Amino acid sequence: MKFSEIVQKLKTDQNSLINFSDRNPEITGVAAIDEAIAGQLSYVEGTKFARYLETTQASALILPLAAELQSQANARAIAWLSVPEPRLFFARAIALFYQPFRPAPGIHPSAVIAPSAQLGDNVSIGANVVIQADVQLGSGVCIHPNVVIYPAACIGDRSILHANCVIHERTQIGADCVIHSGAAIGSEGFGFVPTATGWEKMEQSGRTVLEDGVEIGCNSTVDRPAVGETRIKRQTKLDNLVHIAHGCQIGEAVVMAAQVGLAGGVSVGDRVILGGQVGVSNQVEIGTGVIVGAQSGIHTNIRPHTTVSGSPALPHQIYLRAAAVYRRLPEMYQTFRQLQSKN
């Protein structure tokens, strides 16, 4: 594909592409800037990565709006386009060269499908899939091998369920969702009531709802509550090994990195970012736009549009100052002992 063709395909509106060079090499693929070879397209996210322009073998680059980077590319005879968000455009460029595996529509003969299940047009159902009573599948749904869908679940148009995931009863999954391998959606919440003789199980009669465009990573779990619902709103993305407990309410366009764990009844606002291994206590409310650093512990409500880190979580700048003091504790303790000995 010629570079000029790529430019036109990436151009989504009149202001998307600010400028591009007049060189027009043949582009055969994409790569990281430090690994690219002749014929490949790469990108530079900002001027702090300018050093890579001196050594990259890429034939074309997606650059930020930085004249100095354009000059560097010209000096090395590298084709370029300059845009406000290079990483976003590079993500779109990858899709021009790679599409994930998707089987053709059809039903594998080993699949077990209840007579009352309703299947939309052009569905793909792989080997050993089990679809139980009253399940509804929208048009274009793709179900990879060994998936189990419990009764009365509903899967929206074009959603993809990867191998070995499980969708429990009454779960509602919207359109264009992706459930990765090993995930369990709508499984029983951890509900037990203490008694004189131990713990009595509280049946989890609620449901789990994933709105349109939600993506759930491998081996993640989203539990249903005793009553009501656990809801994840549109365009939220969960990494691998994330646990969402019963009754949580997750906002739109939230991102959770691997090994995040939310206890029951947590509320998360829109566009929140939770770093890896963040833990959140019962009933905590996290406001819109919050950013939480990796391995933080959230025990109290977090106001909107704040950044916190540490366990227990503190405002990020305070956490950084506290961490600096923590590193000096041995030295400070030694000074204290010396002062103490003089008294």
BALOBA-1460 file (C-alpha; in Angstrom, 3 decimals):
// residues 343
<rec num="1" residu="m" x="0.000" y="0.000" z="0.000"/>
<rec num="2" residu="k" x="1.388" y="3.402" z="-0.931"/>
<rec num="3" residu="f" x="1.950" y="5.912" z="1.854"/>
<rec num="4" residu="s" x="-0.455" y="8.349" z="0.176"/>
<rec num="5" residu="e" x="-3.197" y="5.692" z="0.353"/>
<rec num="6" residu="i" x="-2.608" y="5.289" z="4.075"/>
<rec num="7" residu="v" x="-2.834" y="9.062" z="4.543"/>
<rec num="8" residu="q" x="-6.209" y="9.138" z="2.796"/>
<rec num="9" residu="k" x="-7.571" y="6.180" z="4.758"/>
<rec num="10" residu="l" x="-6.533" y="7.756" z="8.072"/>
<rec num="11" residu="k" x="-7.962" y="11.131" z="7.173"/>
<rec num="12" residu="t" x="-11.304" y="11.213" z="8.975"/>
<rec num="13" residu="d" x="-12.044" y="14.954" z="8.738"/>
<rec num="14" residu="q" x="-10.569" y="18.131" z="7.281"/>
<rec num="15" residu="n" x="-8.580" y="18.932" z="10.425"/>
<rec num="16" residu="s" x="-7.289" y="15.434" z="11.137"/>
<rec num="17" residu="l" x="-4.089" y="15.691" z="9.115"/>
<rec num="18" residu="i" x="-2.215" y="18.943" z="9.436"/>
<rec num="19" residu="n" x="0.620" y="18.154" z="7.034"/>
<rec num="20" residu="f" x="2.433" y="15.332" z="5.287"/>
<rec num="21" residu="s" x="5.550" y="14.952" z="3.191"/>
<rec num="22" residu="d" x="5.674" y="14.506" z="-0.578"/>
<rec num="23" residu="r" x="7.491" y="11.174" z="-0.371"/>
<rec num="24" residu="n" x="5.369" y="8.175" z="-1.259"/>
<rec num="25" residu="p" x="7.061" y="4.855" z="-0.423"/>
<rec num="26" residu="e" x="5.396" y="1.452" z="-0.514"/>
<rec num="27" residu="i" x="4.355" y="0.426" z="3.014"/>
<rec num="28" residu="t" x="4.061" y="-3.274" z="3.799"/>
<rec num="29" residu="g" x="3.460" y="-3.210" z="7.554"/>
<rec num="30" residu="v" x="3.806" y="-1.434" z="10.904"/>
<rec num="31" residu="a" x="6.347" y="-1.663" z="13.726"/>
<rec num="32" residu="a" x="7.740" y="0.089" z="16.801"/>
<rec num="33" residu="i" x="10.113" y="2.864" z="15.843"/>
<rec num="34" residu="d" x="13.181" y="1.121" z="17.282"/>
<rec num="35" residu="e" x="12.335" y="-2.147" z="15.481"/>
<rec num="36" residu="a" x="11.021" y="-0.888" z="12.142"/>
<rec num="37" residu="i" x="12.717" y="-1.832" z="8.899"/>
<rec num="38" residu="a" x="12.448" y="-0.495" z="5.361"/>
<rec num="39" residu="g" x="8.863" y="-0.666" z="4.101"/>
<rec num="40" residu="q" x="7.294" y="-0.240" z="7.541"/>
<rec num="41" residu="l" x="5.326" y="2.586" z="9.158"/>
<rec num="42" residu="s" x="5.927" y="3.695" z="12.749"/>
<rec num="43" residu="y" x="5.172" y="6.721" z="14.947"/>
<rec num="44" residu="v" x="6.747" y="9.201" z="17.363"/>
<rec num="45" residu="e" x="4.516" y="10.276" z="20.224"/>
<rec num="46" residu="g" x="6.407" y="13.422" z="21.249"/>
<rec num="47" residu="t" x="9.638" y="15.392" z="21.022"/>
<rec num="48" residu="k" x="11.178" y="13.443" z="23.910"/>
<rec num="49" residu="f" x="11.495" y="10.522" z="21.488"/>
<rec num="50" residu="a" x="13.299" y="12.602" z="18.847"/>
<rec num="51" residu="r" x="16.481" y="10.533" z="19.261"/>
<rec num="52" residu="y" x="14.810" y="7.603" z="17.513"/>
<rec num="53" residu="l" x="14.563" y="9.574" z="14.273"/>
<rec num="54" residu="e" x="18.351" y="9.433" z="13.986"/>
<rec num="55" residu="t" x="18.455" y="5.628" z="13.829"/>
<rec num="56" residu="t" x="15.052" y="4.264" z="12.775"/>
<rec num="57" residu="q" x="14.880" y="2.333" z="9.528"/>
<rec num="58" residu="a" x="11.155" y="3.001" z="9.058"/>
<rec num="59" residu="s" x="10.114" y="4.236" z="5.621"/>
<rec num="60" residu="a" x="7.337" y="6.439" z="7.026"/>
<rec num="61" residu="l" x="6.426" y="7.990" z="10.360"/>
<rec num="62" residu="i" x="3.378" y="9.450" z="12.059"/>
<rec num="63" residu="l" x="4.634" y="12.553" z="13.881"/>
<rec num="64" residu="p" x="3.148" y="15.058" z="16.346"/>
<rec num="65" residu="l" x="2.737" y="18.695" z="15.391"/>
<rec num="66" residu="a" x="6.420" y="19.488" z="15.810"/>
<rec num="67" residu="a" x="8.362" y="21.227" z="13.015"/>
<rec num="68" residu="e" x="11.712" y="20.027" z="14.373"/>
<rec num="69" residu="l" x="10.646" y="16.380" z="14.042"/>
<rec num="70" residu="q" x="9.432" y="17.013" z="10.505"/>
<rec num="71" residu="s" x="12.835" y="18.518" z="9.665"/>
<rec num="72" residu="q" x="14.606" y="15.489" z="11.121"/>
<rec num="73" residu="a" x="12.458" y="13.140" z="9.048"/>
<rec num="74" residu="n" x="13.105" y="15.190" z="5.898"/>
<rec num="75" residu="a" x="16.840" y="15.116" z="6.546"/>
<rec num="76" residu="r" x="16.729" y="11.327" z="6.553"/>
<rec num="77" residu="a" x="14.354" y="11.118" z="3.567"/>
<rec num="78" residu="i" x="11.617" y="9.509" z="5.696"/>
<rec num="79" residu="a" x="8.011" y="10.063" z="4.600"/>
<rec num="80" residu="w" x="5.811" y="11.480" z="7.355"/>
<rec num="81" residu="l" x="2.412" y="12.778" z="8.311"/>
<rec num="82" residu="s" x="1.897" y="15.140" z="11.216"/>
<rec num="83" residu="v" x="-1.213" y="14.913" z="13.413"/>
<rec num="84" residu="p" x="-2.363" y="16.049" z="16.870"/>
<rec num="85" residu="e" x="-2.558" y="12.455" z="18.207"/>
<rec num="86" residu="p" x="0.120" y="10.240" z="16.645"/>
<rec num="87" residu="r" x="-0.590" y="7.201" z="18.819"/>
<rec num="88" residu="l" x="-4.282" y="7.232" z="17.916"/>
<rec num="89" residu="f" x="-3.490" y="7.406" z="14.211"/>
<rec num="90" residu="f" x="-0.919" y="4.630" z="14.539"/>
<rec num="91" residu="a" x="-3.588" y="2.457" z="16.184"/>
<rec num="92" residu="r" x="-5.810" y="3.094" z="13.163"/>
<rec num="93" residu="a" x="-2.926" y="2.315" z="10.825"/>
<rec num="94" residu="i" x="-2.399" y="-1.089" z="12.461"/>
<rec num="95" residu="a" x="-5.979" y="-1.976" z="11.550"/>
<rec num="96" residu="l" x="-5.144" y="-1.376" z="7.868"/>
<rec num="97" residu="f" x="-2.627" y="-4.240" z="7.993"/>
<rec num="98" residu="y" x="-4.018" y="-6.601" z="10.620"/>
<rec num="99" residu="q" x="-7.472" y="-7.919" z="11.494"/>
<rec num="100" residu="p" x="-8.018" y="-10.404" z="14.355"/>
<rec num="101" residu="f" x="-9.052" y="-13.938" z="13.431"/>
<rec num="102" residu="r" x="-12.780" y="-14.281" z="13.015"/>
<rec num="103" residu="p" x="-14.394" y="-17.513" z="11.806"/>
<rec num="104" residu="a" x="-16.941" y="-17.476" z="9.029"/>
<rec num="105" residu="p" x="-20.635" y="-17.523" z="10.005"/>
<rec num="106" residu="g" x="-21.955" y="-20.969" z="10.777"/>
<rec num="107" residu="i" x="-22.650" y="-23.430" z="13.586"/>
<rec num="108" residu="h" x="-20.192" y="-26.192" z="14.408"/>
<rec num="109" residu="p" x="-21.885" y="-29.614" z="14.540"/>
<rec num="110" residu="s" x="-20.615" y="-30.239" z="18.091"/>
<rec num="111" residu="a" x="-22.359" y="-27.150" z="19.501"/>
<rec num="112" residu="v" x="-25.307" y="-27.805" z="21.844"/>
<rec num="113" residu="i" x="-28.074" y="-25.223" z="21.404"/>
<rec num="114" residu="a" x="-31.366" y="-25.257" z="23.295"/>
<rec num="115" residu="p" x="-34.468" y="-25.195" z="21.063"/>
<rec num="116" residu="s" x="-35.713" y="-22.029" z="22.753"/>
<rec num="117" residu="a" x="-32.516" y="-20.075" z="22.021"/>
<rec num="118" residu="q" x="-32.906" y="-17.276" z="19.467"/>
<rec num="119" residu="l" x="-30.021" y="-16.741" z="17.060"/>
<rec num="120" residu="g" x="-29.547" y="-13.626" z="14.939"/>
<rec num="121" residu="d" x="-28.305" y="-13.503" z="11.376"/>
<rec num="122" residu="n" x="-24.741" y="-14.436" z="10.434"/>
<rec num="123" residu="v" x="-23.741" y="-15.789" z="13.831"/>
<rec num="124" residu="s" x="-20.618" y="-17.897" z="14.238"/>
<rec num="125" residu="i" x="-20.752" y="-20.660" z="16.872"/>
<rec num="126" residu="g" x="-17.627" y="-22.741" z="17.448"/>
<rec num="127" residu="a" x="-16.952" y="-26.287" z="18.582"/>
<rec num="128" residu="n" x="-18.378" y="-27.512" z="21.898"/>
<rec num="129" residu="v" x="-20.273" y="-24.306" z="22.595"/>
<rec num="130" residu="v" x="-23.252" y="-24.749" z="24.935"/>
<rec num="131" residu="i" x="-26.167" y="-22.324" z="24.599"/>
<rec num="132" residu="q" x="-28.926" y="-22.953" z="27.123"/>
<rec num="133" residu="a" x="-32.620" y="-22.130" z="27.180"/>
<rec num="134" residu="d" x="-33.991" y="-18.729" z="26.171"/>
<rec num="135" residu="v" x="-30.624" y="-17.257" z="25.244"/>
<rec num="136" residu="q" x="-30.765" y="-14.463" z="22.665"/>
<rec num="137" residu="l" x="-27.906" y="-13.807" z="20.264"/>
<rec num="138" residu="g" x="-27.887" y="-10.686" z="18.083"/>
<rec num="139" residu="s" x="-26.770" y="-10.504" z="14.474"/>
<rec num="140" residu="g" x="-23.104" y="-11.081" z="13.719"/>
<rec num="141" residu="v" x="-22.286" y="-12.501" z="17.150"/>
<rec num="142" residu="c" x="-19.124" y="-14.618" z="17.177"/>
<rec num="143" residu="i" x="-18.737" y="-17.358" z="19.793"/>
<rec num="144" residu="h" x="-15.441" y="-19.216" z="19.871"/>
<rec num="145" residu="p" x="-15.050" y="-22.840" z="21.046"/>
<rec num="146" residu="n" x="-16.001" y="-24.121" z="24.515"/>
<rec num="147" residu="v" x="-18.045" y="-21.080" z="25.522"/>
<rec num="148" residu="v" x="-20.978" y="-21.765" z="27.869"/>
<rec num="149" residu="i" x="-23.968" y="-19.417" z="27.959"/>
<rec num="150" residu="y" x="-26.440" y="-20.014" z="30.783"/>
<rec num="151" residu="p" x="-30.230" y="-19.574" z="30.437"/>
<rec num="152" residu="a" x="-31.863" y="-16.257" z="29.543"/>
<rec num="153" residu="a" x="-28.620" y="-14.445" z="28.743"/>
<rec num="154" residu="c" x="-28.707" y="-11.870" z="25.954"/>
<rec num="155" residu="i" x="-25.745" y="-11.034" z="23.708"/>
<rec num="156" residu="g" x="-25.924" y="-7.928" z="21.495"/>
<rec num="157" residu="d" x="-25.065" y="-7.518" z="17.822"/>
<rec num="158" residu="r" x="-21.473" y="-8.145" z="16.702"/>
<rec num="159" residu="s" x="-20.209" y="-9.046" z="20.167"/>
<rec num="160" residu="i" x="-17.362" y="-11.546" z="20.397"/>
<rec num="161" residu="l" x="-16.996" y="-14.243" z="23.059"/>
<rec num="162" residu="h" x="-13.565" y="-15.828" z="23.039"/>
<rec num="163" residu="a" x="-12.828" y="-19.458" z="23.856"/>
<rec num="164" residu="n" x="-13.628" y="-20.832" z="27.310"/>
<rec num="165" residu="c" x="-15.465" y="-17.837" z="28.716"/>
<rec num="166" residu="v" x="-18.718" y="-18.351" z="30.673"/>
<rec num="167" residu="i" x="-21.805" y="-16.132" z="30.576"/>
<rec num="168" residu="h" x="-24.101" y="-16.822" z="33.531"/>
<rec num="169" residu="e" x="-27.879" y="-16.680" z="33.704"/>
<rec num="170" residu="r" x="-29.786" y="-13.495" z="32.851"/>
<rec num="171" residu="t" x="-26.623" y="-11.608" z="31.939"/>
<rec num="172" residu="q" x="-27.167" y="-8.781" z="29.465"/>
<rec num="173" residu="i" x="-24.299" y="-7.983" z="27.099"/>
<rec num="174" residu="g" x="-24.655" y="-5.092" z="24.670"/>
<rec num="175" residu="a" x="-23.528" y="-4.646" z="21.094"/>
<rec num="176" residu="d" x="-19.868" y="-4.649" z="20.024"/>
<rec num="177" residu="c" x="-18.601" y="-6.096" z="23.295"/>
<rec num="178" residu="v" x="-15.572" y="-8.376" z="23.577"/>
<rec num="179" residu="i" x="-15.277" y="-11.034" z="26.289"/>
<rec num="180" residu="h" x="-11.834" y="-12.623" z="26.354"/>
<rec num="181" residu="s" x="-10.867" y="-16.192" z="27.193"/>
<rec num="182" residu="g" x="-11.523" y="-17.466" z="30.685"/>
<rec num="183" residu="a" x="-13.722" y="-14.565" z="31.784"/>
<rec num="184" residu="a" x="-16.824" y="-15.266" z="33.881"/>
<rec num="185" residu="i" x="-19.617" y="-12.729" z="33.477"/>
<rec num="186" residu="g" x="-22.621" y="-12.727" z="35.796"/>
<rec num="187" residu="s" x="-21.221" y="-15.321" z="38.206"/>
<rec num="188" residu="e" x="-22.512" y="-15.452" z="41.789"/>
<rec num="189" residu="g" x="-21.479" y="-12.631" z="44.079"/>
<rec num="190" residu="f" x="-19.712" y="-13.480" z="47.341"/>
<rec num="191" residu="g" x="-22.762" y="-13.326" z="49.600"/>
<rec num="192" residu="f" x="-22.889" y="-15.142" z="52.955"/>
<rec num="193" residu="v" x="-24.688" y="-14.290" z="56.210"/>
<rec num="194" residu="p" x="-23.041" y="-15.197" z="59.545"/>
<rec num="195" residu="t" x="-24.989" y="-17.549" z="61.817"/>
<rec num="196" residu="a" x="-24.298" y="-19.298" z="65.101"/>
<rec num="197" residu="t" x="-23.117" y="-22.366" z="63.228"/>
<rec num="198" residu="g" x="-21.175" y="-20.751" z="60.376"/>
<rec num="199" residu="w" x="-22.171" y="-18.983" z="57.174"/>
<rec num="200" residu="e" x="-25.467" y="-19.220" z="55.345"/>
<rec num="201" residu="k" x="-25.467" y="-18.579" z="51.612"/>
<rec num="202" residu="m" x="-27.436" y="-15.614" z="50.316"/>
<rec num="203" residu="e" x="-28.690" y="-16.501" z="46.851"/>
<rec num="204" residu="q" x="-27.605" y="-14.044" z="44.175"/>
<rec num="205" residu="s" x="-30.815" y="-13.332" z="42.302"/>
<rec num="206" residu="g" x="-29.669" y="-10.157" z="40.518"/>
<rec num="207" residu="r" x="-28.065" y="-9.794" z="37.117"/>
<rec num="208" residu="t" x="-25.010" y="-8.355" z="35.397"/>
<rec num="209" residu="v" x="-25.314" y="-5.797" z="32.587"/>
<rec num="210" residu="l" x="-22.556" y="-4.803" z="30.172"/>
<rec num="211" residu="e" x="-23.469" y="-1.877" z="27.935"/>
<rec num="212" residu="d" x="-22.296" y="-1.411" z="24.334"/>
<rec num="213" residu="g" x="-18.592" y="-1.509" z="23.545"/>
<rec num="214" residu="v" x="-17.424" y="-2.997" z="26.858"/>
<rec num="215" residu="e" x="-14.315" y="-5.202" z="26.735"/>
<rec num="216" residu="i" x="-13.456" y="-7.721" z="29.463"/>
<rec num="217" residu="g" x="-9.939" y="-9.173" z="29.667"/>
<rec num="218" residu="c" x="-8.851" y="-12.789" z="30.095"/>
<rec num="219" residu="n" x="-9.744" y="-14.497" z="33.388"/>
<rec num="220" residu="s" x="-11.626" y="-11.476" z="34.703"/>
<rec num="221" residu="t" x="-14.837" y="-11.826" z="36.704"/>
<rec num="222" residu="v" x="-17.927" y="-9.649" z="36.953"/>
<rec num="223" residu="d" x="-20.327" y="-10.871" z="39.649"/>
<rec num="224" residu="r" x="-24.076" y="-10.479" z="39.929"/>
<rec num="225" residu="p" x="-25.589" y="-9.247" z="43.248"/>
<rec num="226" residu="a" x="-28.179" y="-10.738" z="45.590"/>
<rec num="227" residu="v" x="-30.708" y="-8.221" z="44.263"/>
<rec num="228" residu="g" x="-30.528" y="-5.493" z="41.644"/>
<rec num="229" residu="e" x="-27.700" y="-5.424" z="39.151"/>
<rec num="230" residu="t" x="-23.994" y="-5.010" z="38.564"/>
<rec num="231" residu="r" x="-23.591" y="-2.609" z="35.641"/>
<rec num="232" residu="i" x="-20.633" y="-1.641" z="33.468"/>
<rec num="233" residu="k" x="-21.450" y="1.274" z="31.195"/>
<rec num="234" residu="r" x="-20.533" y="1.792" z="27.557"/>
<rec num="235" residu="q" x="-16.973" y="1.752" z="26.247"/>
<rec num="236" residu="t" x="-15.388" y="0.671" z="29.545"/>
<rec num="237" residu="k" x="-12.310" y="-1.545" z="29.170"/>
<rec num="238" residu="l" x="-11.058" y="-4.106" z="31.701"/>
<rec num="239" residu="d" x="-7.626" y="-5.711" z="31.477"/>
<rec num="240" residu="n" x="-6.865" y="-9.327" z="32.436"/>
<rec num="241" residu="l" x="-7.464" y="-10.659" z="35.967"/>
<rec num="242" residu="v" x="-9.812" y="-7.872" z="37.054"/>
<rec num="243" residu="h" x="-12.511" y="-8.612" z="39.639"/>
<rec num="244" residu="i" x="-15.754" y="-6.613" z="39.795"/>
<rec num="245" residu="a" x="-17.792" y="-7.686" z="42.830"/>
<rec num="246" residu="h" x="-21.563" y="-7.795" z="43.254"/>
<rec num="247" residu="g" x="-23.541" y="-4.587" z="42.884"/>
<rec num="248" residu="c" x="-20.749" y="-2.401" z="41.499"/>
<rec num="249" residu="q" x="-21.715" y="0.453" z="39.193"/>
<rec num="250" residu="i" x="-18.990" y="1.323" z="36.691"/>
<rec num="251" residu="g" x="-19.254" y="4.462" z="34.542"/>
<rec num="252" residu="e" x="-18.552" y="5.111" z="30.875"/>
<rec num="253" residu="a" x="-15.092" y="4.869" z="29.274"/>
<rec num="254" residu="v" x="-13.426" y="3.615" z="32.453"/>
<rec num="255" residu="v" x="-10.079" y="1.802" z="32.128"/>
<rec num="256" residu="m" x="-8.860" y="-0.763" z="34.675"/>
<rec num="257" residu="a" x="-5.395" y="-2.309" z="34.381"/>
<rec num="258" residu="a" x="-4.598" y="-5.900" z="35.343"/>
<rec num="259" residu="q" x="-5.398" y="-7.271" z="38.818"/>
<rec num="260" residu="v" x="-7.689" y="-4.442" z="39.895"/>
<rec num="261" residu="g" x="-10.167" y="-5.648" z="42.519"/>
<rec num="262" residu="l" x="-13.412" y="-3.900" z="43.483"/>
<rec num="263" residu="a" x="-15.335" y="-5.015" z="46.556"/>
<rec num="264" residu="g" x="-19.127" y="-5.042" z="46.642"/>
<rec num="265" residu="g" x="-21.192" y="-1.948" z="45.939"/>
<rec num="266" residu="v" x="-18.364" y="0.236" z="44.614"/>
<rec num="267" residu="s" x="-19.382" y="3.154" z="42.382"/>
<rec num="268" residu="v" x="-16.943" y="4.377" z="39.730"/>
<rec num="269" residu="g" x="-17.603" y="7.552" z="37.723"/>
<rec num="270" residu="d" x="-17.007" y="8.128" z="34.025"/>
<rec num="271" residu="r" x="-13.485" y="8.129" z="32.516"/>
<rec num="272" residu="v" x="-11.747" y="6.874" z="35.633"/>
<rec num="273" residu="i" x="-8.324" y="5.216" z="35.252"/>
<rec num="274" residu="l" x="-7.307" y="2.548" z="37.785"/>
<rec num="275" residu="g" x="-3.693" y="1.364" z="37.618"/>
<rec num="276" residu="g" x="-2.617" y="-2.233" z="38.071"/>
<rec num="277" residu="q" x="-3.420" y="-4.017" z="41.359"/>
<rec num="278" residu="v" x="-5.591" y="-1.211" z="42.736"/>
<rec num="279" residu="g" x="-7.896" y="-2.442" z="45.494"/>
<rec num="280" residu="v" x="-11.153" y="-0.701" z="46.426"/>
<rec num="281" residu="s" x="-13.139" y="-1.316" z="49.642"/>
<rec num="282" residu="n" x="-16.885" y="-1.908" z="50.001"/>
<rec num="283" residu="q" x="-19.289" y="0.871" z="49.017"/>
<rec num="284" residu="v" x="-16.580" y="3.374" z="48.081"/>
<rec num="285" residu="e" x="-17.450" y="6.062" z="45.531"/>
<rec num="286" residu="i" x="-14.806" y="7.121" z="43.021"/>
<rec num="287" residu="g" x="-15.663" y="10.337" z="41.211"/>
<rec num="288" residu="t" x="-15.576" y="11.131" z="37.516"/>
<rec num="289" residu="g" x="-12.135" y="11.605" z="35.979"/>
<rec num="290" residu="v" x="-10.158" y="10.180" z="38.898"/>
<rec num="291" residu="i" x="-6.733" y="8.618" z="38.244"/>
<rec num="292" residu="v" x="-5.456" y="6.023" z="40.737"/>
<rec num="293" residu="g" x="-1.811" y="4.922" z="40.716"/>
<rec num="294" residu="a" x="-0.798" y="1.254" z="40.611"/>
<rec num="295" residu="q" x="-1.083" y="-0.819" z="43.818"/>
<rec num="296" residu="s" x="-3.090" y="1.874" z="45.584"/>
<rec num="297" residu="g" x="-5.631" y="0.990" z="48.259"/>
<rec num="298" residu="i" x="-8.884" y="2.977" z="48.191"/>
<rec num="299" residu="h" x="-10.752" y="2.937" z="51.518"/>
<rec num="300" residu="t" x="-12.681" y="6.228" z="51.361"/>
<rec num="301" residu="n" x="-14.540" y="8.173" z="48.684"/>
<rec num="302" residu="i" x="-12.417" y="9.988" z="46.085"/>
<rec num="303" residu="r" x="-13.498" y="13.393" z="44.810"/>
<rec num="304" residu="p" x="-13.889" y="13.855" z="41.032"/>
<rec num="305" residu="h" x="-10.907" y="14.822" z="38.874"/>
<rec num="306" residu="t" x="-8.234" y="14.032" z="41.444"/>
<rec num="307" residu="t" x="-5.134" y="11.823" z="41.211"/>
<rec num="308" residu="v" x="-4.263" y="9.577" z="44.146"/>
<rec num="309" residu="s" x="-1.575" y="7.017" z="44.955"/>
<rec num="310" residu="g" x="-0.468" y="4.764" z="47.813"/>
<rec num="311" residu="s" x="-2.198" y="2.620" z="50.399"/>
<rec num="312" residu="p" x="-4.181" y="4.114" z="51.959"/>
<rec num="313" residu="a" x="-4.452" y="6.393" z="48.950"/>
<rec num="314" residu="l" x="-3.335" y="10.004" z="49.275"/>
<rec num="315" residu="p" x="-3.360" y="12.915" z="46.839"/>
<rec num="316" residu="h" x="-0.560" y="12.097" z="44.426"/>
<rec num="317" residu="q" x="1.707" y="15.043" z="45.282"/>
<rec num="318" residu="i" x="1.454" y="14.306" z="48.998"/>
<rec num="319" residu="y" x="2.191" y="10.653" z="48.275"/>
<rec num="320" residu="l" x="5.359" y="11.612" z="46.378"/>
<rec num="321" residu="r" x="6.590" y="13.759" z="49.279"/>
<rec num="322" residu="a" x="5.764" y="11.009" z="51.775"/>
<rec num="323" residu="a" x="7.604" y="8.447" z="49.637"/>
<rec num="324" residu="a" x="10.673" y="10.682" z="49.598"/>
<rec num="325" residu="v" x="10.593" y="10.875" z="53.394"/>
<rec num="326" residu="y" x="10.106" y="7.099" z="53.646"/>
<rec num="327" residu="r" x="13.312" y="6.481" z="51.712"/>
<rec num="328" residu="r" x="15.197" y="8.610" z="54.230"/>
<rec num="329" residu="l" x="13.804" y="6.902" z="57.338"/>
<rec num="330" residu="p" x="16.978" y="4.827" z="58.069"/>
<rec num="331" residu="e" x="19.110" y="7.960" z="57.898"/>
<rec num="332" residu="m" x="16.620" y="9.925" z="60.006"/>
<rec num="333" residu="y" x="16.452" y="7.118" z="62.570"/>
<rec num="334" residu="q" x="20.249" y="7.040" z="62.830"/>
<rec num="335" residu="t" x="20.283" y="10.794" z="63.422"/>
<rec num="336" residu="f" x="17.610" y="10.374" z="66.088"/>
<rec num="337" residu="r" x="19.662" y="7.673" z="67.880"/>
<rec num="338" residu="q" x="22.731" y="9.895" z="67.848"/>
<rec num="339" residu="l" x="20.789" y="12.793" z="69.336"/>
<rec num="340" residu="q" x="19.258" y="10.473" z="71.903"/>
<rec num="341" residu="s" x="22.673" y="9.154" z="72.962"/>
<rec num="342" residu="k" x="23.954" y="12.703" z="73.553"/>
<rec num="343" residu="n" x="21.164" y="13.299" z="76.048"/>
